[in-house]
Structures are given as C-alpha cells and as structure tokens.
C-alpha cells in the first residue's frame, strides 16, 4: 500500500472497491468507545464530545475514491485511490497522517452490484494502527490547503474484489482513527478530523467488469 503525496486535486481518476463488514465494524467501534471512557484523558475532559455537530474541518473536507480505469476484465488488476481533499477552503485543515484500509485504519470500502446488493470481497481489511507517539505534536497530521489531497493507494486482483462480471458501484467511508480525547489539549484546537466526528462518505464510482 502506498501513501499518496500531498498534492493538488486533479479530479476523480476512475474507480475502485473494498469491504463493508458490519460485525467487525461494530466490534472495533465498541472497543474504541470502551477505551475512551476508561482513559484518564477522557475522564478529565470530555470537551471532545461537546464539539459542534459539524466542525470546520468537516465542512471543508471531502472523502474521495478513484481508480486507474472504469472498464476491466476479471483477469485484470485494479488500482484504488482513496483519501481526503480540502474542499476549496482558504484556511488549512488537518488530517491524521496514518491512514489504512479497514475500520481501524480509517477507510472502509462499500460495494454494490447492479441490483443494489452489498458485495463483500474475498478478503477482509481489519487494520489496527499503532498509537501515535507524539500526542502533543501536530506533526502527526498532514496540513491540507485548498484543493490539496492526501490518501492511500493499492493494487489488487479484481477477482479478489468481486465474484463475477457485471456493473458495480463503489464508495469509501472515512472516519479518522485518531480520537480527539487521546491528544494533548493544545492539539485539540486544530481544525482537524477526529474519530468523534461523523463518518464522511465519498463520491460513488461505477465500474464495468467483463469476463
């Protein structure tokens, strides 16, 4: 998996896909909530849960997903690109530098077939990122200015993502794996995306898969 460098947005490239596994997602969500309530930082200060319904960073950011092309055969590989874009804000937003596939990594891929049925790939992404070592240092974030993007890419066999040829719709869900209540009070003031924020859903891409 490669990190996309911070760069200016050039528009969606094409297409991609991933998983939506409710059991795993609910397990990690419950585990994180338990850790939050047991942590000393949370016990001393619950201001992170008293933030606006939609923060500045949420209003001025957008999740995106793209691929290297829109038409494939089952024998081909597919390259996925996903991440966050600063949606034309003159002021910067901050995105946690660690980003990976799976609920614990921040990015969850959702796929539907032409009949709107959920499609689960042959594998399951369940990345759990290690805790950040500098919870009082904003270097753990990427600063994004207007139209800049940051994300990850990966190349996979198409047969690992879908079972047969057809038309598929793909969308990515992003929720920062970094909880506001874990960091130093001085860092909480940054216009950043936090785990306490609601999930962001990207554009939807449609791909055609032939035999």
N, CA, C and O of each residue as an XYZ file, in Angstrom:
844
protein
N       0.841     -1.189      0.000
C       0.000      0.000      0.000
C       0.876      1.239      0.000
O       1.820      1.323      0.785
N       0.584      2.194     -0.858
C       1.373      3.402     -0.968
C       0.576      4.607     -0.474
O      -0.639      4.684     -0.657
N       1.283      5.541      0.152
C       0.670      6.806      0.553
C       0.685      7.748     -0.643
O       1.688      7.840     -1.350
N      -0.423      8.448     -0.872
C      -0.452      9.476     -1.891
C       0.189     10.722     -1.309
O      -0.138     11.119     -0.190
N       1.087     11.340     -2.043
C       1.696     12.560     -1.540
C       0.657     13.670     -1.502
O      -0.327     13.647     -2.240
N       0.894     14.637     -0.631
C       0.010     15.795     -0.591
C       0.147     16.529     -1.910
O       1.254     16.914     -2.286
N      -0.952     16.732     -2.619
C      -0.871     17.368     -3.921
C      -2.195     18.042     -4.244
O      -3.173     17.914     -3.508
N      -2.206     18.767     -5.366
C      -3.416     19.479     -5.781
C      -4.381     18.522     -6.442
O      -3.980     17.667     -7.232
N      -5.655     18.666     -6.117
C      -6.704     17.802     -6.661
C      -6.818     17.976     -8.159
O      -6.893     19.099     -8.657
N      -6.832     16.854     -8.885
C      -6.951     16.882    -10.342
C      -8.231     16.220    -10.828
O      -8.397     16.023    -12.032
N      -9.128     15.877     -9.937
C     -10.363     15.236    -10.346
C     -10.300     13.734    -10.174
O      -9.214     13.165    -10.067
N     -11.453     13.085    -10.146
C     -11.510     11.637     -9.948
C     -10.838     10.927    -11.115
O     -10.976     11.347    -12.264
N     -10.115      9.856    -10.827
C      -9.402      9.126    -11.855
C     -10.252      8.062    -12.511
O     -10.204      7.898    -13.730
N     -11.044      7.320    -11.711
C     -11.753      6.234    -12.326
C     -12.638      5.412    -11.423
O     -13.848      5.641    -11.405
N     -12.097      4.454    -10.662
C     -12.941      3.577     -9.859
C     -12.238      2.756     -8.806
O     -11.008      2.783     -8.765
N     -12.904      2.058     -7.988
C     -12.317      1.185     -7.001
C     -13.314      0.482     -6.098
O     -14.519      0.575     -6.331
N     -12.821     -0.258     -5.016
C     -13.698     -1.026     -4.173
C     -13.103     -1.592     -2.897
O     -11.883     -1.682     -2.755
N     -13.972     -1.973     -1.969
C     -13.491     -2.512     -0.696
C     -14.572     -3.248      0.089
O     -15.473     -3.811     -0.531
N     -14.529     -3.272      1.427
C     -15.463     -4.115      2.141
C     -16.373     -3.358      3.090
O     -16.047     -2.256      3.530
N     -17.509     -3.952      3.403
C     -18.345     -3.437      4.480
C     -18.758     -4.629      5.313
O     -19.666     -5.372      4.940
N     -18.090     -4.813      6.446
C     -18.336     -5.971      7.294
C     -18.859     -5.477      8.636
O     -18.077     -5.073      9.497
N     -20.171     -5.507      8.819
C     -20.797     -4.862      9.969
C     -20.315     -5.418     11.300
O     -20.119     -4.655     12.246
N     -20.121     -6.726     11.394
C     -19.711     -7.313     12.664
C     -18.379     -6.768     13.135
O     -18.236     -6.374     14.292
N     -17.388     -6.743     12.227
C     -16.075     -6.220     12.581
C     -16.157     -4.748     12.928
O     -15.523     -4.295     13.881
N     -16.933     -3.998     12.162
C     -17.046     -2.557     12.394
C     -17.642     -2.284     13.764
O     -17.140     -1.434     14.500
N     -18.688     -2.980     14.108
C     -19.326     -2.767     15.402
C     -18.410     -3.167     16.542
O     -18.417     -2.527     17.594
N     -17.612     -4.227     16.348
C     -16.693     -4.662     17.386
C     -15.642     -3.592     17.663
O     -15.393     -3.248     18.818
N     -15.021     -3.060     16.597
C     -13.993     -2.053     16.802
C     -14.574     -0.764     17.358
O     -13.929     -0.087     18.159
N     -15.793     -0.417     16.938
C     -16.427      0.787     17.466
C     -16.666      0.645     18.960
O     -16.402      1.577     19.719
N     -17.161     -0.507     19.391
C     -17.429     -0.743     20.805
C     -16.131     -0.752     21.608
O     -16.076     -0.218     22.715
N     -15.070     -1.373     21.035
C     -13.788     -1.429     21.716
C     -13.218     -0.035     21.911
O     -12.712      0.286     22.987
N     -13.296      0.793     20.881
C     -12.765      2.141     20.979
C     -13.535      2.959     22.004
O     -12.936      3.708     22.774
N     -14.853      2.824     22.021
C     -15.652      3.553     22.992
C     -15.279      3.145     24.413
O     -15.210      3.994     25.302
N     -15.037      1.855     24.636
C     -14.650      1.381     25.961
C     -13.317      1.989     26.377
O     -13.156      2.411     27.522
N     -12.352      2.036     25.443
C     -11.050      2.623     25.738
C     -11.191      4.101     26.061
O     -10.554      4.609     26.983
N     -12.038      4.791     25.288
C     -12.237      6.217     25.519
C     -12.746      6.490     26.923
O     -12.229      7.368     27.614
N     -13.746      5.750     27.344
C     -14.346      6.007     28.644
C     -13.433      5.597     29.797
O     -13.578      6.101     30.910
N     -12.488      4.681     29.539
C     -11.586      4.235     30.591
C     -10.313      5.056     30.648
O      -9.578      4.972     31.632
N     -10.028      5.851     29.621
C      -8.773      6.583     29.574
C      -8.790      7.779     30.511
O      -9.837      8.402     30.684
N      -7.644      8.121     31.127
C      -7.556      9.281     32.014
C      -7.899     10.569     31.298
O      -8.530     11.458     31.871
N      -7.473     10.675     30.014
C      -7.741     11.905     29.273
C      -9.225     12.142     29.153
O      -9.690     13.272     29.304
N      -9.979     11.085     28.882
C     -11.415     11.239     28.735
C     -12.062     11.580     30.075
O     -12.983     12.394     30.144
N     -11.570     10.950     31.129
C     -12.151     11.187     32.443
C     -11.982     12.636     32.872
O     -12.853     13.183     33.549
N     -10.873     13.268     32.490
C     -10.603     14.628     32.902
C     -11.304     15.651     32.024
O     -11.651     16.738     32.486
N     -11.512     15.306     30.758
C     -12.013     16.301     29.815
C     -12.829     15.613     28.725
O     -12.286     14.868     27.910
N     -14.122     15.866     28.717
C     -14.962     15.293     27.666
C     -15.368     16.355     26.653
O     -16.386     16.210     25.976
N     -14.576     17.428     26.544
C     -14.887     18.519     25.619
C     -14.906     18.047     24.174
O     -15.565     18.651     23.328
N     -14.181     16.962     23.889
C     -14.148     16.456     22.519
C     -15.521     15.982     22.061
O     -15.812     15.991     20.865
N     -16.367     15.569     23.000
C     -17.714     15.126     22.652
C     -18.722     16.271     22.679
O     -19.903     16.067     22.398
N     -18.257     17.476     23.018
C     -19.132     18.639     23.076
C     -18.842     19.617     21.953
O     -19.203     20.791     22.027
N     -18.188     19.122     20.914
C     -17.858     19.949     19.770
C     -19.088     20.152     18.898
O     -20.083     19.445     19.063
N     -19.036     21.131     17.948
C     -20.179     21.362     17.054
C     -20.573     20.102     16.289
O     -19.740     19.226     16.056
N     -21.843     20.012     15.899
C     -22.313     18.859     15.138
C     -21.475     18.657     13.879
O     -21.166     17.525     13.504
N     -21.117     19.746     13.239
C     -20.253     19.687     12.059
C     -19.129     20.694     12.247
O     -19.375     21.900     12.267
N     -17.910     20.216     12.382
C     -16.768     21.083     12.644
C     -16.311     21.792     11.370
O     -16.762     21.476     10.269
N     -15.410     22.752     11.544
C     -14.836     23.464     10.400
C     -14.176     22.482      9.439
O     -14.366     22.570      8.226
N     -13.396     21.542      9.987
C     -12.697     20.572      9.138
C     -13.677     19.710      8.351
O     -13.424     19.382      7.191
N     -14.784     19.345      8.970
C     -15.792     18.543      8.259
C     -16.447     19.335      7.143
O     -16.668     18.811      6.052
N     -16.755     20.590      7.409
C     -17.425     21.428      6.399
C     -16.548     21.656      5.181
O     -17.052     21.845      4.074
N     -15.244     21.639      5.380
C     -14.333     21.993      4.290
C     -13.474     20.820      3.819
O     -12.394     21.018      3.262
N     -13.952     19.619      4.039
C     -13.228     18.440      3.553
C     -14.183     17.496      2.837
O     -15.401     17.561      3.010
N     -13.607     16.632      2.040
C     -14.404     15.692      1.245
C     -13.620     14.393      1.077
O     -12.443     14.416      0.717
N     -14.263     13.279      1.335
C     -13.644     11.987      1.056
C     -13.735     11.711     -0.440
O     -14.715     12.090     -1.082
N     -12.732     11.060     -0.993
C     -12.769     10.748     -2.418
C     -12.317      9.317     -2.656
O     -11.602      8.729     -1.846
N     -12.747      8.775     -3.775
C     -12.286      7.465     -4.219
C     -12.164      7.504     -5.736
O     -12.959      8.151     -6.417
N     -11.166      6.809     -6.254
C     -10.923      6.794     -7.703
C     -10.146      5.535     -8.057
O      -9.597      4.870     -7.179
N     -10.103      5.210     -9.347
C      -9.293      4.075     -9.806
C      -8.583      4.422    -11.100
O      -8.769      5.511    -11.645
N      -7.787      3.516    -11.582
C      -6.974      3.765    -12.765
C      -7.758      3.663    -14.064
O      -7.295      4.155    -15.093
N      -8.937      3.035    -14.049
C      -9.789      2.961    -15.243
C     -11.205      2.589    -14.813
O     -11.465      2.364    -13.631
N     -12.133      2.524    -15.799
C     -13.534      2.232    -15.459
C     -14.024      0.904    -16.016
O     -15.071      0.409    -15.600
N     -13.286      0.322    -16.946
C     -13.678     -0.963    -17.522
C     -12.563     -1.982    -17.309
O     -11.388     -1.693    -17.532
N     -12.957     -3.190    -16.868
C     -11.989     -4.231    -16.528
C     -12.489     -5.586    -17.020
O     -13.649     -5.748    -17.396
N     -11.567     -6.558    -17.003
C     -11.958     -7.956    -17.136
C     -11.584     -8.628    -15.820
O     -10.785     -8.090    -15.054
N     -12.149     -9.790    -15.556
C     -11.919    -10.470    -14.287
C     -10.448    -10.857    -14.086
O     -10.017    -11.086    -12.956
N      -9.688    -10.928    -15.167
C      -8.279    -11.328    -15.057
C      -7.349    -10.154    -14.758
O      -6.158    -10.357    -14.522
N      -7.872     -8.942    -14.765
C      -7.042     -7.762    -14.567
C      -6.877     -7.392    -13.097
O      -7.550     -7.926    -12.216
N      -5.952     -6.456    -12.865
C      -5.781     -5.854    -11.542
C      -6.430     -4.480    -11.542
O      -6.655     -3.886    -12.596
N      -6.726     -3.985    -10.354
C      -7.345     -2.681    -10.204
C      -6.544     -1.882     -9.182
O      -6.156     -2.416     -8.143
N      -6.298     -0.625     -9.467
C      -5.605      0.251     -8.524
C      -6.619      1.191     -7.892
O      -7.362      1.883     -8.588
N      -6.642      1.207     -6.582
C      -7.575      2.025     -5.820
C      -6.862      3.229     -5.229
O      -5.728      3.126     -4.762
N      -7.536      4.366     -5.254
C      -7.034      5.590     -4.632
C      -8.142      6.123     -3.722
O      -9.294      6.223     -4.144
N      -7.808      6.459     -2.502
C      -8.819      6.984     -1.586
C      -8.166      7.906     -0.571
O      -6.998      7.733     -0.224
N      -8.920      8.878     -0.101
C      -8.372      9.799      0.890
C      -9.278     10.983      1.132
O     -10.496     10.902      0.970
N      -8.656     12.098      1.528
C      -9.377     13.309      1.906
C      -8.883     14.492      1.088
O      -7.692     14.617      0.802
N      -9.808     15.347      0.723
C      -9.500     16.565     -0.031
C      -9.957     17.781      0.758
O     -11.029     17.764      1.363
N      -9.138     18.851      0.754
C      -9.580     20.152      1.263
C     -10.460     20.759      0.181
O      -9.992     21.060     -0.917
N     -11.716     20.933      0.495
C     -12.709     21.330     -0.496
C     -12.774     22.845     -0.659
O     -13.784     23.472     -0.341
N     -11.676     23.429     -1.163
C     -11.610     24.850     -1.523
C     -11.595     25.823     -0.347
O     -11.934     26.993     -0.522
N     -11.212     25.370      0.840
C     -11.124     26.304      1.966
C      -9.827     27.098      1.873
O      -8.770     26.544      1.573
N      -9.916     28.408      2.136
C      -8.715     29.241      2.153
C      -7.838     28.919      3.361
O      -6.627     29.139      3.338
N      -8.459     28.402      4.404
C      -7.719     28.027      5.610
C      -7.436     26.534      5.582
O      -8.237     25.765      5.050
N      -6.303     26.109      6.149
C      -5.948     24.686      6.106
C      -6.806     23.829      7.025
O      -7.366     24.314      8.008
N      -6.898     22.557      6.689
C      -7.478     21.549      7.579
C      -6.392     20.522      7.844
O      -5.403     20.456      7.113
N      -6.572     19.718      8.889
C      -5.550     18.760      9.280
C      -6.126     17.347      9.287
O      -7.199     17.094      9.836
N      -5.385     16.436      8.663
C      -5.794     15.037      8.548
C      -4.720     14.164      9.198
O      -3.530     14.341      8.939
N      -5.143     13.226     10.039
C      -4.212     12.320     10.694
C      -3.373     11.605      9.646
O      -3.910     11.046      8.689
N      -2.056     11.624      9.827
C      -1.127     11.112      8.831
C      -1.280      9.612      8.584
O      -1.078      9.141      7.465
N      -1.638      8.860      9.634
C      -1.786      7.412      9.480
C      -3.155      7.084      8.885
O      -4.185      7.439      9.457
N      -3.164      6.417      7.755
C      -4.405      6.086      7.050
C      -4.245      4.717      6.411
O      -3.236      4.455      5.756
N      -5.226      3.839      6.591
C      -5.126      2.484      6.048
C      -6.525      1.940      5.791
O      -7.518      2.572      6.151
N      -6.603      0.762      5.165
C      -7.881      0.147      4.837
C      -8.430     -0.637      6.025
O      -7.689     -1.324      6.729
N      -9.709     -0.526      6.229
C     -10.370     -1.179      7.350
C     -10.874     -0.142      8.336
O     -10.383      0.987      8.362
N     -11.853     -0.521      9.146
C     -12.441      0.432     10.077
C     -11.396      1.007     11.022
O     -11.432      2.198     11.330
N     -10.453      0.168     11.490
C      -9.420      0.647     12.392
C      -8.397      1.547     11.731
O      -7.658      2.250     12.420
N      -8.339      1.539     10.387
C      -7.388      2.366      9.655
C      -7.987      3.633      9.103
O      -7.266      4.494      8.598
N      -9.314      3.765      9.190
C      -9.970      4.987      8.744
C     -10.767      4.861      7.462
O     -11.714      5.621      7.258
N     -10.410      3.915      6.581
C     -11.062      3.788      5.276
C     -11.813      2.463      5.153
O     -11.228      1.393      5.320
N     -13.094      2.541      4.864
C     -13.910      1.340      4.652
C     -14.548      1.447      3.275
O     -15.192      2.446      2.956
N     -14.366      0.420      2.468
C     -14.899      0.415      1.112
C     -16.248     -0.288      1.068
O     -16.413     -1.356      1.656
N     -17.208      0.306      0.375
C     -18.541     -0.266      0.201
C     -18.772     -0.526     -1.288
O     -18.470      0.323     -2.127
N     -19.307     -1.703     -1.606
C     -19.542     -2.092     -2.994
C     -20.966     -2.620     -3.141
O     -21.464     -3.348     -2.282
N     -21.618     -2.238     -4.250
C     -22.954     -2.745     -4.563
C     -22.971     -3.217     -6.008
O     -22.269     -2.666     -6.856
N     -23.780     -4.244     -6.287
C     -23.928     -4.688     -7.677
C     -25.080     -3.938     -8.340
O     -25.667     -3.041     -7.735
N     -25.401     -4.298     -9.568
C     -26.425     -3.588    -10.326
C     -27.810     -3.712     -9.703
O     -28.691     -2.901     -9.993
N     -28.016     -4.717     -8.851
C     -29.305     -4.903     -8.160
C     -29.278     -4.288     -6.758
O     -30.159     -4.554     -5.940
N     -28.259     -3.464     -6.488
C     -28.107     -2.767     -5.199
C     -27.870     -3.717     -4.033
O     -28.193     -3.387     -2.892
N     -27.316     -4.881     -4.302
C     -26.957     -5.827     -3.254
C     -25.516     -5.593     -2.824
O     -24.641     -5.355     -3.657
N     -25.276     -5.663     -1.518
C     -23.925     -5.460     -0.990
C     -23.015     -6.591     -1.450
O     -23.391     -7.762     -1.404
N     -21.822     -6.233     -1.892
C     -20.832     -7.204     -2.352
C     -19.660     -7.187     -1.374
O     -19.087     -6.129     -1.114
N     -19.304     -8.337     -0.838
C     -18.158     -8.457      0.059
C     -17.003     -9.128     -0.663
O     -17.181    -10.214     -1.213
N     -15.814     -8.512     -0.680
C     -14.645     -9.125     -1.321
C     -14.254    -10.439     -0.650
O     -14.796    -10.798      0.396
N     -13.325    -11.140     -1.250
C     -12.887    -12.431     -0.724
C     -12.044    -12.267      0.548
O     -11.887    -13.218      1.313
N     -11.511    -11.085      0.770
C     -10.704    -10.828      1.960
C     -11.398     -9.767      2.815
O     -12.381     -9.157      2.393
N     -10.876     -9.559      4.010
C     -11.442     -8.558      4.902
C     -10.314     -7.670      5.426
O      -9.312     -8.167      5.939
N     -10.481     -6.365      5.295
C      -9.495     -5.423      5.825
C      -9.827     -5.122      7.278
O     -10.951     -4.730      7.590
N      -8.861     -5.303      8.166
C      -9.110     -5.026      9.585
C      -7.872     -4.391     10.225
O      -7.481     -4.750     11.336
N      -7.267     -3.446      9.508
C      -6.075     -2.766     10.005
C      -6.342     -2.102     11.356
O      -7.352     -1.422     11.537
N      -5.431     -2.308     12.290
C      -5.454     -1.589     13.563
C      -4.148     -0.808     13.655
O      -3.089     -1.403     13.855
N      -4.205      0.505     13.512
C      -2.999      1.318     13.514
C      -2.417      1.434     14.917
O      -3.170      1.502     15.889
N      -1.096      1.458     15.041
C      -0.476      1.625     16.367
C      -0.723      3.033     16.890
O      -0.908      3.948     16.087
N      -0.733      3.242     18.201
C      -0.947      4.580     18.761
C       0.136      5.542     18.287
O       1.291      5.153     18.111
N      -0.243      6.792     18.083
C       0.734      7.796     17.689
C       1.679      8.074     18.849
O       1.265      8.063     20.009
N       2.953      8.325     18.535
C       3.948      8.533     19.584
C       4.068      9.994     20.004
O       4.679     10.291     21.031
N       3.493     10.912     19.224
C       3.616     12.336     19.554
C       2.277     12.999     19.748
O       1.853     13.796     18.911
N       1.603     12.685     20.837
C       0.239     13.169     21.047
C       0.180     14.655     21.413
O      -0.907     15.209     21.572
N       1.342     15.302     21.547
C       1.377     16.736     21.804
C       2.068     17.472     20.663
O       2.529     18.600     20.838
N       2.141     16.834     19.493
C       2.875     17.381     18.360
C       2.015     17.298     17.109
O       1.563     16.217     16.732
N       1.789     18.437     16.465
C       0.906     18.421     15.288
C       1.563     17.817     14.057
O       0.944     17.763     12.995
N       2.818     17.356     14.179
C       3.469     16.693     13.052
C       2.813     15.358     12.728
O       3.098     14.771     11.683
N       1.932     14.863     13.613
C       1.213     13.621     13.309
C       0.100     13.862     12.290
O      -0.568     12.917     11.869
N      -0.103     15.125     11.891
C      -1.115     15.481     10.905
C      -0.481     15.936      9.599
O       0.660     16.397      9.566
N      -1.242     15.797      8.538
C      -0.925     16.402      7.250
C      -1.772     17.665      7.118
O      -2.989     17.625      7.299
N      -1.130     18.773      6.804
C      -1.865     20.026      6.596
C      -2.285     20.111      5.135
O      -1.447     20.038      4.235
N      -3.576     20.266      4.905
C      -4.099     20.368      3.542
C      -4.673     21.756      3.297
O      -5.548     22.221      4.028
N      -4.173     22.402      2.266
C      -4.724     23.689      1.845
C      -5.685     23.473      0.671
O      -5.910     22.339      0.249
N      -6.243     24.554      0.155
C      -7.307     24.455     -0.846
C      -6.952     23.510     -1.985
O      -5.910     23.655     -2.625
N      -7.829     22.538     -2.233
C      -7.732     21.585     -3.340
C      -6.601     20.570     -3.203
O      -6.359     19.807     -4.138
N      -5.912     20.536     -2.087
C      -4.894     19.513     -1.887
C      -5.543     18.234     -1.371
O      -6.574     18.281     -0.700
N      -4.934     17.090     -1.687
C      -5.462     15.803     -1.265
C      -4.386     15.000     -0.541
O      -3.190     15.236     -0.713
N      -4.836     14.050      0.270
C      -3.929     13.114      0.929
C      -4.669     11.792      1.074
O      -5.837     11.763      1.460
N      -3.982     10.702      0.763
C      -4.657      9.413      0.861
C      -3.712      8.255      0.628
O      -2.495      8.395      0.757
N      -4.279      7.110      0.284
C      -3.506      5.897      0.052
C      -3.927      5.259     -1.264
O      -5.003      5.543     -1.791
N      -3.067      4.394     -1.785
C      -3.394      3.636     -2.999
C      -2.968      2.194     -2.814
O      -2.097      1.887     -2.001
N      -3.593      1.317     -3.578
C      -3.221     -0.099     -3.548
C      -3.655     -0.750     -4.857
O      -4.619     -0.312     -5.485
N      -2.941     -1.793     -5.262
C      -3.285     -2.533     -6.472
C      -3.624     -3.966     -6.087
O      -2.869     -4.623     -5.369
N      -4.774     -4.447     -6.573
C      -5.283     -5.764     -6.203
C      -5.805     -6.502     -7.420
O      -6.131     -5.892     -8.438
N      -5.879     -7.815     -7.307
C      -6.525     -8.615     -8.337
C      -8.031     -8.369     -8.285
O      -8.639     -8.427     -7.217
N      -8.624     -8.095     -9.439
C     -10.055     -7.800     -9.466
C     -10.878     -8.982     -8.962
O     -11.946     -8.800     -8.376
N     -10.375    -10.191     -9.193
C     -11.083    -11.378     -8.737
C     -11.170    -11.489     -7.226
O     -12.001    -12.237     -6.711
N     -10.318    -10.752     -6.496
C     -10.398    -10.746     -5.042
C     -11.455     -9.785     -4.528
O     -11.816     -9.818     -3.351
N     -11.954     -8.925     -5.419
C     -12.917     -7.905     -5.010
C     -14.350     -8.252     -5.364
O     -15.269     -7.986     -4.589
N     -14.544     -8.852     -6.546
C     -15.889     -9.238     -6.985
C     -15.858    -10.678     -7.469
O     -14.802    -11.183     -7.849
N     -17.002    -11.337     -7.460
C     -17.058    -12.762     -7.799
C     -17.288    -13.022     -9.289
O     -16.930    -14.082     -9.804
N     -17.887    -12.045     -9.974
C     -18.255    -12.275    -11.374
C     -18.316    -10.957    -12.134
O     -18.245     -9.882    -11.539
N     -18.447    -11.050    -13.437
C     -18.558     -9.846    -14.263
C     -19.871     -9.136    -13.967
O     -20.815     -9.740    -13.457
N     -19.921     -7.849    -14.292
C     -21.125     -7.077    -14.033
C     -20.799     -5.612    -13.815
O     -19.681     -5.155    -14.053
N     -21.808     -4.892    -13.356
C     -21.685     -3.447    -13.108
C     -21.699     -3.223    -11.597
O     -22.598     -3.702    -10.906
N     -20.709     -2.498    -11.087
C     -20.573     -2.318     -9.646
C     -20.420     -0.837     -9.283
O     -19.765     -0.070     -9.988
N     -21.039     -0.463     -8.172
C     -20.912      0.891     -7.626
C     -20.031      0.819     -6.383
O     -20.153     -0.104     -5.577
N     -19.146      1.799     -6.236
C     -18.170      1.782     -5.150
C     -18.131      3.129     -4.447
O     -18.178      4.183     -5.081
N     -18.044      3.070     -3.122
C     -17.947      4.280     -2.309
C     -17.053      3.990     -1.106
O     -17.037      2.870     -0.595
N     -16.316      4.993     -0.660
C     -15.475      4.819      0.516
C     -16.026      5.660      1.668
O     -16.544      6.759      1.470
N     -15.899      5.115      2.861
C     -16.302      5.807      4.091
C     -15.028      6.130      4.874
O     -14.172      5.267      5.068
N     -14.914      7.390      5.322
C     -13.734      7.761      6.111
C     -14.152      8.265      7.486
O     -15.072      9.071      7.622
N     -13.446      7.763      8.506
C     -13.580      8.264      9.858
C     -12.207      8.169     10.507
O     -11.640      7.082     10.613
N     -11.676      9.297     10.939
C     -10.320      9.324     11.473
C     -10.149      8.300     12.585
O     -11.009      8.197     13.460
N      -9.049      7.534     12.571
C      -8.805      6.582     13.658
C      -8.261      7.252     14.922
O      -8.126      6.598     15.957
N      -7.949      8.541     14.847
C      -7.383      9.255     15.998
C      -8.473      9.970     16.782
O      -9.178     10.820     16.238
N      -8.613      9.628     18.058
C      -9.610     10.269     18.924
C      -9.065     11.566     19.492
O      -7.925     11.625     19.952
N      -9.879     12.590     19.455
C      -9.526     13.902     19.997
C      -9.126     13.801     21.467
O      -8.194     14.476     21.904
N      -9.819     12.969     22.222
C      -9.578     12.871     23.663
C      -8.244     12.209     24.002
O      -7.823     12.231     25.158
N      -7.566     11.613     22.996
C      -6.283     10.982     23.243
C      -5.120     11.970     23.204
O      -4.045     11.677     23.728
N      -5.322     13.135     22.589
C      -4.202     14.046     22.350
C      -4.144     15.154     23.394
O      -5.079     15.361     24.167
N      -3.019     15.855     23.391
C      -2.833     16.967     24.309
C      -3.854     18.063     24.028
O      -4.294     18.238     22.892
N      -4.224     18.799     25.073
C      -5.237     19.852     24.942
C      -4.861     20.887     23.882
O      -5.740     21.429     23.212
N      -3.577     21.166     23.725
C      -3.141     22.167     22.748
C      -3.402     21.719     21.315
O      -3.572     22.548     20.421
N      -3.432     20.400     21.098
C      -3.652     19.869     19.749
C      -5.139     19.811     19.415
O      -5.506     19.843     18.241
N      -5.992     19.728     20.419
C      -7.433     19.623     20.186
C      -8.024     20.843     19.489
O      -9.104     20.768     18.902
N      -7.304     21.978     19.557
C      -7.805     23.206     18.945
C      -7.570     23.250     17.439
O      -8.103     24.124     16.757
N      -6.786     22.325     16.919
C      -6.541     22.307     15.476
C      -7.834     22.018     14.703
O      -8.664     21.238     15.171
N      -8.016     22.631     13.534
C      -9.160     22.296     12.681
C      -8.909     20.951     11.992
O      -8.622     20.886     10.797
N      -9.027     19.890     12.780
C      -8.685     18.551     12.302
C      -9.911     17.646     12.260
O     -10.943     17.945     12.862
N      -9.779     16.533     11.537
C     -10.808     15.498     11.526
C     -10.479     14.511     12.642
O      -9.345     14.042     12.745
N     -11.477     14.194     13.483
C     -11.281     13.319     14.633
C     -12.223     12.124     14.561
O     -13.201     12.128     13.813
N     -11.911     11.104     15.353
C     -12.792      9.943     15.396
C     -14.170     10.299     15.946
O     -15.156      9.640     15.618
N     -14.245     11.327     16.771
C     -15.543     11.739     17.333
C     -16.469     12.337     16.275
O     -17.675     12.436     16.501
N     -15.926     12.737     15.126
C     -16.743     13.281     14.037
C     -17.517     12.161     13.349
O     -17.134     10.993     13.420
N     -18.594     12.526     12.692
C     -19.369     11.548     11.937
C     -18.573     11.070     10.728
O     -17.697     11.778     10.232
N     -18.879      9.884     10.268
C     -18.220      9.346      9.079
C     -18.496     10.223      7.870
O     -19.565     10.820      7.748
N     -17.512     10.292      6.978
C     -17.663     11.009      5.718
C     -17.757      9.979      4.598
O     -17.023      8.991      4.586
N     -18.668     10.221      3.660
C     -18.845      9.296      2.533
C     -18.428      9.983      1.243
O     -18.762     11.144      1.005
N     -17.703      9.261      0.424
C     -17.132      9.806     -0.800
C     -18.133      9.835     -1.947
O     -19.299      9.466     -1.806
N     -17.627     10.286     -3.077
C     -18.330     10.141     -4.345
C     -18.542      8.657     -4.632
O     -17.860      7.805     -4.063
N     -19.483      8.357     -5.511
C     -19.732      6.968     -5.922
C     -19.212      6.784     -7.338
O     -19.482      7.597     -8.222
N     -18.463      5.707     -7.543
C     -17.903      5.398     -8.852
C     -18.506      4.102     -9.357
O     -18.732      3.168     -8.587
N     -18.764      4.051    -10.658
C     -19.330      2.842    -11.270
C     -18.288      2.242    -12.198
O     -17.705      2.936    -13.032
N     -18.059      0.924    -12.040
C     -17.135      0.219    -12.940
C     -17.875     -0.894    -13.661
O     -18.864     -1.437    -13.167
N     -17.363     -1.220    -14.854
C     -17.887     -2.331    -15.634
C     -16.843     -3.444    -15.652
O     -15.684     -3.206    -15.993
N     -17.247     -4.645    -15.289
C     -16.333     -5.783    -15.254
C     -16.796     -6.835    -16.247
O     -17.913     -7.344    -16.149
N     -15.943     -7.153    -17.191
C     -16.260     -8.175    -18.185
C     -15.655     -9.512    -17.805
O     -14.925     -9.598    -16.818
N     -15.944    -10.554    -18.566
C     -15.411    -11.902    -18.291
C     -13.880    -11.921    -18.252
O     -13.281    -12.974    -18.033
